Amino acid sequence: MADEIKFGTPAAKDATARLERMAIEELTSMFAKASEWGPEEVNRPPGTVMISADDQVADYSLIRDDPELAGQKVDEMIVQFGIAEGERRAVEWFEQQEKHIKEKVNGME
């Protein structure tokens, strides 16, 4: 893996090269761990921001009654997790969003 990471000039003999070698070693270790964890543990790409439950419900309310957008959400899950797991997770996600909407509606009564 370290051979695949191209960053700076790690073969040089200066302080910056030493930092670059350290960065490559850390990245290699991180990628190895992420590969071990797999999609079950890594739920979003590194460096991205978690979406709040309220934002997820807002997104869901936009796609809830639009079969094309709902299909796109299912496709995203399939791409991320494979066919069977992606479909299962999509169903869980839709059910969870419906539950959140019902909780919000019941909380307003």
C-alpha positions, 0 to 999 in steps of 0.5 A: 500500500505504501508504494501506491501512495504518492506524497511529496519526496519521501526519499529525500534526506531533509526534515520535510521528507521525514514528515512525508514518510511518517504521513505515508506510514500513517495513511497506510496503517489507516487504509489497512484498518479501514479495509479490515473494518469493511462497510459494516463499520465505515458508514461514510467516506472519511472526511465527510460530515455526519448528517443529523437525524433532522436533515435525514428526515428533511431529505426523506420528505423530499423523496418520500413520494417520488419513486424516481428519487426513492430509487436513486436512494436505493441505488446509492445503498446498493453501490455502497454495500452490494445488492442484498445488503444495500437493499436491506439497508435501504428498507431499514433506512426508509422504515427509520425515516417513517418512524422519525416522521411519526415521532415528530407528528406525535410530538406536535399533537 
